[in-house]
């Protein structure tokens, strides 16, 4: 009798863990859906503003604020920052992330990163072709061609930042380290977007549009992958866990931290 009771304990614990995991997934999908709707709403408002008024108060005031900061030194710094939003930087970074995930046998994450990276590139091209918004006059650098909305550099930087941010929070590193990494990643995306406005090759609304597009696009893919893999997105940690001396295993989806 005792043997049967003890034997049923693991199965009960397993069922409880699955139930908790399901709750986390449902909550995260709900939050992702809310983020999708909210971002889509603001994106539609922004598109309407651009379509009706072209150059607006948001763009004009942003350029006015940044104008006193323009100098040769700061322009060189902005050019260095804006390089972080180009394919020359992002493609090798994505390749490193995908190869790392494959090496750690995290093929689901590798697929997710690859799909998001490729689709975001195509999305940027399509949206520019649809809106045909001219670029600002008097850019501080040469070579900026094509249309203005959305900002391709900002879109690439934002999507890369959000992708890396998601992966960081799936590790079992300390909460303090995760927050430090998050601040650095957010600063990365923000600076890339600001550099495009500073260099006068994009309007502020182009960069804001890129942010909302990123949130909409990544929310859709997050929900898609959650359903596609049916609660199996996380089979282990991506990074080395110094507390256990190896790769941490058995994550719950949406929980991320097993402290």
Protein Blocks (a to p, Z undefined) as FASTA:
>chain_A
ZZmmmmmmmmmmmmmmmmmmmmmmmmmmmmmmmmmmmmmmmmmmmmmmmmmnopafklmm
mmmmmmmmgcfklmmmmmmmmmmmpmklmmmmmmmmmmmmmmnopaklmmmmmmmmmmmm
mmmmmmmmmnopacdehiabehiecjfbdcfklmmmmmmmmmmmmmmmmpccdfklmmmm
mmmmmmmmmmmmmmmmmnopacfklmmmmmmmmmmmmmmmmmmmmmmnnoplbgbdfbdc
fknopacehiaehklpaZZ
